[in-house]
Amino acid sequence: MRCGLGQFHQPLPEFLKFAQQFGATDILLNQNNDSGNHLPDSNNRWELKDLVNLRRTVENYGMKLSALENVPTRFYQDVMLNGPKRDEQIENMIYTIKNIARAGIPIFGYNWMPSQVWRTEPEYIRGGAEATAFDNKVAQKLPLTHGREYTEQEMWDNLEYWIKIITPIAEEEGIKLGIHPCDPPVEKLGGIPMLFRSFESYKRLIEIYPSGSNAIEFCQGTFSEMNEDIYEMIRYFGERKKILYVHFRNVSGQVPKFKEEFINTGYVDMHKAMKIYNEVNYDSFFIDDHVPGTFQDTSFGHRGRAFAMGYIQAMIESVKNS
């Protein structure tokens, strides 16, 4: 079990030096930004040389580029929604995932949220720190995001079609793929069913195509927002070696309303959670994921992340040495 750093797009010295100094061994680069602040792309797909350059840049700082998280939504929106460019986008995603594997990056984490993560107005927590929050009563009044209401069945059909195509390719290329839970884990937002909102939905996912390459991007923060037992889910998927990496963050409670918290002030007992990861022989990395906005911090949250990274490393040491 190791500490990593993520939530940035480019392997710039300001992030990599920070990660190195505060004890990270693994880097996760997040590429879901459609504004252009990510990997160069040609026709909505990534080239091998650019991916190799990413890996080498990270390695120059003595760390490992262990995962890429997300592609811009436009790369595969029609795959999720069965749009007119579905087959073209699947071919491009196959090309991209093969290149990620061949570049020596072992994990690709993605999501099944065409409208991305949803939050309502932020709230204030310890000492006036600003945290993201969600209130489903407010969110359900917001308009459709993709022109119409989609059904659960069609979203599952689209997912199963994709999983059955991509998983054998991932196996052949030696890469593992993991899906992030829908955040927030409510039934529907903007007309789009949030498929991955429950324990059962993930049990269903891993049975669509049973394989070590069909796995989970385990955002503990989002799993904790579900109306489920977080400790049971960690143990269940951990024992089955389905957890590729962990977003180790905390929240105030479960849907329909919650706010994000400091890593040590939410409702989840993080030490208990870490003990379970250790008991199931989890052997990958943890990142802090989101952190609250604190006094005189940067937009990236360097101070908040330093606090969370130290906490993660202390938790790992505490369970390994107990």
ChimeraX attribute file (.defattr): number of C-alpha atoms within 10 A of each C-alpha:
attribute: neighborCount
match mode: 1-to-1
recipient: residues
	/A:1	18
	/A:2	18
	/A:3	25
	/A:4	30
	/A:5	27
	/A:6	24
	/A:7	18
	/A:8	19
	/A:9	19
	/A:10	16
	/A:11	20
	/A:12	11
	/A:13	12
	/A:14	9
	/A:15	19
	/A:16	23
	/A:17	15
	/A:18	15
	/A:19	24
	/A:20	17
	/A:21	10
	/A:22	18
	/A:23	17
	/A:24	25
	/A:25	18
	/A:26	24
	/A:27	28
	/A:28	27
	/A:29	21
	/A:30	21
	/A:31	21
	/A:32	24
	/A:33	16
	/A:34	12
	/A:35	7
	/A:36	12
	/A:37	12
	/A:38	18
	/A:39	21
	/A:40	13
	/A:41	14
	/A:42	9
	/A:43	9
	/A:44	17
	/A:45	21
	/A:46	21
	/A:47	17
	/A:48	17
	/A:49	10
	/A:50	15
	/A:51	22
	/A:52	16
	/A:53	13
	/A:54	18
	/A:55	21
	/A:56	17
	/A:57	19
	/A:58	21
	/A:59	15
	/A:60	10
	/A:61	14
	/A:62	15
	/A:63	20
	/A:64	20
	/A:65	23
	/A:66	22
	/A:67	24
	/A:68	22
	/A:69	24
	/A:70	18
	/A:71	24
	/A:72	21
	/A:73	21
	/A:74	14
	/A:75	23
	/A:76	25
	/A:77	18
	/A:78	19
	/A:79	24
	/A:80	21
	/A:81	21
	/A:82	17
	/A:83	12
	/A:84	10
	/A:85	14
	/A:86	19
	/A:87	14
	/A:88	14
	/A:89	21
	/A:90	18
	/A:91	14
	/A:92	19
	/A:93	20
	/A:94	16
	/A:95	15
	/A:96	21
	/A:97	25
	/A:98	20
	/A:99	21
	/A:100	25
	/A:101	20
	/A:102	16
	/A:103	19
	/A:104	18
	/A:105	23
	/A:106	18
	/A:107	25
	/A:108	24
	/A:109	22
	/A:110	22
	/A:111	22
	/A:112	22
	/A:113	22
	/A:114	20
	/A:115	16
	/A:116	12
	/A:117	12
	/A:118	18
	/A:119	16
	/A:120	15
	/A:121	11
	/A:122	13
	/A:123	17
	/A:124	16
	/A:125	19
	/A:126	12
	/A:127	8
	/A:128	12
	/A:129	15
	/A:130	19
	/A:131	21
	/A:132	21
	/A:133	20
	/A:134	22
	/A:135	17
	/A:136	18
	/A:137	11
	/A:138	12
	/A:139	16
	/A:140	13
	/A:141	10
	/A:142	11
	/A:143	12
	/A:144	14
	/A:145	13
	/A:146	13
	/A:147	9
	/A:148	11
	/A:149	14
	/A:150	15
	/A:151	12
	/A:152	15
	/A:153	11
	/A:154	14
	/A:155	20
	/A:156	17
	/A:157	14
	/A:158	17
	/A:159	19
	/A:160	15
	/A:161	15
	/A:162	15
	/A:163	17
	/A:164	14
	/A:165	13
	/A:166	20
	/A:167	22
	/A:168	15
	/A:169	15
	/A:170	22
	/A:171	15
	/A:172	11
	/A:173	17
	/A:174	17
	/A:175	22
	/A:176	24
	/A:177	25
	/A:178	23
	/A:179	22
	/A:180	22
	/A:181	28
	/A:182	25
	/A:183	22
	/A:184	29
	/A:185	25
	/A:186	19
	/A:187	15
	/A:188	20
	/A:189	22
	/A:190	21
	/A:191	19
	/A:192	21
	/A:193	24
	/A:194	23
	/A:195	22
	/A:196	26
	/A:197	23
	/A:198	20
	/A:199	18
	/A:200	10
	/A:201	13
	/A:202	19
	/A:203	12
	/A:204	12
	/A:205	20
	/A:206	19
	/A:207	10
	/A:208	16
	/A:209	18
	/A:210	12
	/A:211	15
	/A:212	20
	/A:213	25
	/A:214	25
	/A:215	25
	/A:216	26
	/A:217	22
	/A:218	25
	/A:219	23
	/A:220	25
	/A:221	29
	/A:222	25
	/A:223	29
	/A:224	24
	/A:225	27
	/A:226	23
	/A:227	16
	/A:228	15
	/A:229	12
	/A:230	20
	/A:231	20
	/A:232	13
	/A:233	18
	/A:234	21
	/A:235	18
	/A:236	16
	/A:237	21
	/A:238	22
	/A:239	16
	/A:240	12
	/A:241	16
	/A:242	23
	/A:243	23
	/A:244	28
	/A:245	26
	/A:246	22
	/A:247	22
	/A:248	24
	/A:249	26
	/A:250	28
	/A:251	25
	/A:252	20
	/A:253	19
	/A:254	20
	/A:255	18
	/A:256	16
	/A:257	16
	/A:258	19
	/A:259	25
	/A:260	27
	/A:261	27
	/A:262	22
	/A:263	26
	/A:264	15
	/A:265	15
	/A:266	18
	/A:267	14
	/A:268	20
	/A:269	14
	/A:270	20
	/A:271	16
	/A:272	13
	/A:273	19
	/A:274	22
	/A:275	18
	/A:276	19
	/A:277	24
	/A:278	17
	/A:279	14
	/A:280	16
	/A:281	13
	/A:282	24
	/A:283	15
	/A:284	16
	/A:285	22
	/A:286	28
	/A:287	25
	/A:288	27
	/A:289	19
	/A:290	24
	/A:291	25
	/A:292	23
	/A:293	22
	/A:294	19
	/A:295	13
	/A:296	8
	/A:297	13
	/A:298	11
	/A:299	8
	/A:300	14
	/A:301	17
	/A:302	18
	/A:303	17
	/A:304	20
	/A:305	24
	/A:306	19
	/A:307	16
	/A:308	23
	/A:309	24
	/A:310	14
	/A:311	17
	/A:312	25
	/A:313	18
	/A:314	13
	/A:315	17
	/A:316	19
	/A:317	14
	/A:318	13
	/A:319	16
	/A:320	13
	/A:321	6
	/A:322	6
